[in-house]
Amino acid sequence: MKAASLLRTWEFMLAVVLVLELIVLGLINPSFLNVENLLFSTSDFAHVIIAAVGLTLIIMTGGIDISGVSVMGLASIVLGLAFIAGAPIGLAAAIALAVGIAAGAFNGAVIASTDVNPLIVTLATLFLYAGIATGLPTLLDMLGFVAYGAGGFEAYQYEGITGLPKSFTWIGSGRIGWVPMPLVVVLVFAAVATFLMLRTRFGRYLKLIGVSPAVAHFTGVPIRRTLVAVYAINGFTAAVAGLVLTAYLGSARSDLGSEALLSIITAVVLGGSSIYGGEGSVLGTLLAGFVIGFMRQGLLALGITSDVVPVIIGGLLVGSVALRIGLAKLNTRLANRAAFAAERMAVGGNGASLSNGDPH
Amino acid sequence: MKRIVKSRELLVLALLVAMILAVSTVNAAVLRPITLINIVNSSLFLMLIAIGQMFVVLTRGIDVSVGAIAGLAAVIFGLALNAGFPLPLAMLAALVTGLACGSFNAAGIVVFGVPPIIMTLGALGAYRGLMRVLTGGSWIESIPQSIKSLAVTRYQSVPLMVWAIAVLVVVLAVLLSRIKSVRNFYAVGDNREGAYLLGINVRATEFTAYALAGLFSGAAAIVFTGQIGFVPMQTGSGQELKAIAAVVLGGVGLMGGTGSIWSAVIGALFLTAIDSMMIFLKVPGSWNNAVAGAVLLAVVVFDYLIRRTVRNRQLAMRAAEMHRAEEDHDRALQPREAAR
């Protein structure tokens, strides 16, 4: 009961932290609080939140997928190469998303059909997908595809593929009313994921698997199918994140997003998800993503070099987990004490009956 | 079961030899001694951090910050040398840095109960950032070039550095097989509760594992700087993942409790050899990561299949045994029933 009410307020605490953060940053630099600036600065870290939303669903099952950052780069370069090879941009984006889903589903299939730690499986595919992303241009050259430009496809590896059409880059730099497109994508994904998690059987399955795979198995949860699906979804969100970032930067690169891993996992864990599964919310991830993103912006605006930012984000990650563990321990202790007091009341203050049992 | 686990290092070693022989049919230059020496020489850095990682994985933990620790230790090493410290003191500084970083991880994990992946991932960001803060983001280049003497001087055409590490590995292997408390790592990794009930100090064992991972990363930093003579900002970047891949490849089970120092050594050799083989097969370097990832994936899945087969066989044997015991029991009862 107490734990549940505490959990329910974790998002509230994050919201408070977010507001405080904005106020503090605004006090230091008033131009920071300009609504238009504030909204547009989200475009810098929208890809982190999109990827973190997908990862939240996976961490819910007690798994993890660190290969998402490679899928971002893979989707980006696939889009670029498909576009250069002559595909219309819509088709190119569809191919990139399909590659993302396939990459995720492959992770899920391996994880679901072996007992190998998801961390190791996705560590291997982190290398694999990143390697494919960097190797793809040279492979296309070797296969004899007609490349535009003197250096062949390989030349694009270093400078990125630019010249993407306006209809695509609009996803990264356009806006609807006041709201920039990347933020729209973030909100849509967060809404859909929240719906999935809270209102569908699939969401229940995710939580059940996270709480106890054995119980889930005996309750008749289709574990394999659910796992493959959730990793495929994460592949999809990672690919979308990659494409949004590609559109925002205006160039398709194979190493896109490779530094985002720390921020993505921090967003999920700071958002209240337990790395052991069964606990977490998309709303928390969303709020935590904003907290981290604005903090980064604010620190840079304060003139702190970008080198220090990972130190602070890393500290935030470890600190938030330590805090949650501490709170949980404190909670258990309080609950134990309450139970002890209740038991004492029940036996009418007569400690004699307790002397045999261990009150703890 | 025991036989298979014991031969896992040999299996990977055989695979390594087979791979080199296979590549030699395409390009005979692979078999030149200098090529093989170079493979060993360039695997030293990975080998050392893999040995450190081994202790952690033995206890069923994971440390993704070892590469960053090596980077930070290399920066300290470089700065100490540039500040005019004598070489032994600078080396000590690098080792202490590694040990301190490892102990910091260990404190978070053991004392505060932060999950290892979270703690070391956070530390990864912190150490990498610290590295840039200390150097202002630029490479450390003006290191006295005398430190390269160990890597450049050769005895029997093998660099002294390789000899030194070889001796270190052999001494470590002997020590590890002689010291009784080394078994604690295996016990804790195999069954944490069981180890606790046996009276093993589980927390101290885990703490030591992460501290050792840091210490060996510090040693790796010295080797790295000694080999190339400067400290780039990317020192150790991505190596943490390779170190995990190496120990898993060499047979350290991620579920803890299996593997040895030879796992780390052979795993590191194997991964480094793959990179070299790619060159001899004229595969573009951009494919190296893909191949390393595919090999790691193949090995862990193969490992799972072996374990499953072994377990199924054990279960079948146990079932047969129970069946037999039941029959014996029935047979023992029959005469009595007949007598009744």
HADDOCK unambig.tbl for C-alpha pairs under 7 A between the chains (distance, minus, plus):
assign (segid A and resid 114 and name CA) (segid B and resid 304 and name CA) 6.58 0.50 0.50
assign (segid A and resid 115 and name CA) (segid B and resid 304 and name CA) 6.98 0.50 0.50
assign (segid A and resid 116 and name CA) (segid B and resid 300 and name CA) 6.93 0.50 0.50
assign (segid A and resid 116 and name CA) (segid B and resid 304 and name CA) 6.86 0.50 0.50
assign (segid A and resid 121 and name CA) (segid B and resid 297 and name CA) 6.37 0.50 0.50
assign (segid A and resid 124 and name CA) (segid B and resid 293 and name CA) 4.39 0.50 0.50
assign (segid A and resid 124 and name CA) (segid B and resid 294 and name CA) 6.74 0.50 0.50
assign (segid A and resid 124 and name CA) (segid B and resid 296 and name CA) 5.74 0.50 0.50
assign (segid A and resid 124 and name CA) (segid B and resid 297 and name CA) 5.46 0.50 0.50
assign (segid A and resid 125 and name CA) (segid B and resid 293 and name CA) 5.83 0.50 0.50
assign (segid A and resid 127 and name CA) (segid B and resid 289 and name CA) 5.19 0.50 0.50
assign (segid A and resid 127 and name CA) (segid B and resid 290 and name CA) 5.69 0.50 0.50
assign (segid A and resid 127 and name CA) (segid B and resid 292 and name CA) 6.85 0.50 0.50
assign (segid A and resid 127 and name CA) (segid B and resid 293 and name CA) 4.70 0.50 0.50
assign (segid A and resid 128 and name CA) (segid B and resid 289 and name CA) 6.10 0.50 0.50
assign (segid A and resid 128 and name CA) (segid B and resid 290 and name CA) 3.95 0.50 0.50
assign (segid A and resid 128 and name CA) (segid B and resid 291 and name CA) 6.83 0.50 0.50
assign (segid A and resid 128 and name CA) (segid B and resid 293 and name CA) 4.43 0.50 0.50
assign (segid A and resid 128 and name CA) (segid B and resid 294 and name CA) 5.96 0.50 0.50
assign (segid A and resid 129 and name CA) (segid B and resid 290 and name CA) 6.58 0.50 0.50
assign (segid A and resid 130 and name CA) (segid B and resid 289 and name CA) 6.89 0.50 0.50
assign (segid A and resid 130 and name CA) (segid B and resid 290 and name CA) 6.81 0.50 0.50
assign (segid A and resid 131 and name CA) (segid B and resid 286 and name CA) 6.55 0.50 0.50
assign (segid A and resid 131 and name CA) (segid B and resid 287 and name CA) 5.39 0.50 0.50
assign (segid A and resid 131 and name CA) (segid B and resid 288 and name CA) 6.60 0.50 0.50
assign (segid A and resid 131 and name CA) (segid B and resid 289 and name CA) 4.45 0.50 0.50
assign (segid A and resid 131 and name CA) (segid B and resid 290 and name CA) 3.87 0.50 0.50
assign (segid A and resid 132 and name CA) (segid B and resid 287 and name CA) 6.73 0.50 0.50
assign (segid A and resid 132 and name CA) (segid B and resid 290 and name CA) 5.61 0.50 0.50
assign (segid A and resid 134 and name CA) (segid B and resid 286 and name CA) 5.61 0.50 0.50
assign (segid A and resid 135 and name CA) (segid B and resid 286 and name CA) 4.91 0.50 0.50
assign (segid A and resid 135 and name CA) (segid B and resid 287 and name CA) 5.03 0.50 0.50
assign (segid A and resid 262 and name CA) (segid B and resid 121 and name CA) 6.95 0.50 0.50
assign (segid A and resid 307 and name CA) (segid B and resid 129 and name CA) 5.04 0.50 0.50
assign (segid A and resid 307 and name CA) (segid B and resid 132 and name CA) 5.94 0.50 0.50
assign (segid A and resid 307 and name CA) (segid B and resid 133 and name CA) 6.32 0.50 0.50
assign (segid A and resid 308 and name CA) (segid B and resid 129 and name CA) 5.41 0.50 0.50
assign (segid A and resid 308 and name CA) (segid B and resid 133 and name CA) 6.78 0.50 0.50
assign (segid A and resid 310 and name CA) (segid B and resid 125 and name CA) 4.94 0.50 0.50
assign (segid A and resid 310 and name CA) (segid B and resid 126 and name CA) 5.88 0.50 0.50
assign (segid A and resid 310 and name CA) (segid B and resid 129 and name CA) 5.75 0.50 0.50
assign (segid A and resid 311 and name CA) (segid B and resid 125 and name CA) 5.51 0.50 0.50
assign (segid A and resid 311 and name CA) (segid B and resid 126 and name CA) 3.73 0.50 0.50
assign (segid A and resid 311 and name CA) (segid B and resid 129 and name CA) 5.34 0.50 0.50
assign (segid A and resid 311 and name CA) (segid B and resid 130 and name CA) 6.89 0.50 0.50
assign (segid A and resid 314 and name CA) (segid B and resid 122 and name CA) 3.79 0.50 0.50
assign (segid A and resid 314 and name CA) (segid B and resid 123 and name CA) 6.09 0.50 0.50
assign (segid A and resid 314 and name CA) (segid B and resid 125 and name CA) 5.30 0.50 0.50
assign (segid A and resid 314 and name CA) (segid B and resid 126 and name CA) 5.56 0.50 0.50
assign (segid A and resid 315 and name CA) (segid B and resid 122 and name CA) 6.18 0.50 0.50
assign (segid A and resid 317 and name CA) (segid B and resid 122 and name CA) 5.90 0.50 0.50
assign (segid A and resid 318 and name CA) (segid B and resid 118 and name CA) 6.51 0.50 0.50
assign (segid A and resid 318 and name CA) (segid B and resid 119 and name CA) 5.61 0.50 0.50
assign (segid A and resid 318 and name CA) (segid B and resid 122 and name CA) 5.85 0.50 0.50
assign (segid A and resid 321 and name CA) (segid B and resid 114 and name CA) 6.35 0.50 0.50
assign (segid A and resid 322 and name CA) (segid B and resid 112 and name CA) 6.33 0.50 0.50
assign (segid A and resid 322 and name CA) (segid B and resid 114 and name CA) 5.83 0.50 0.50
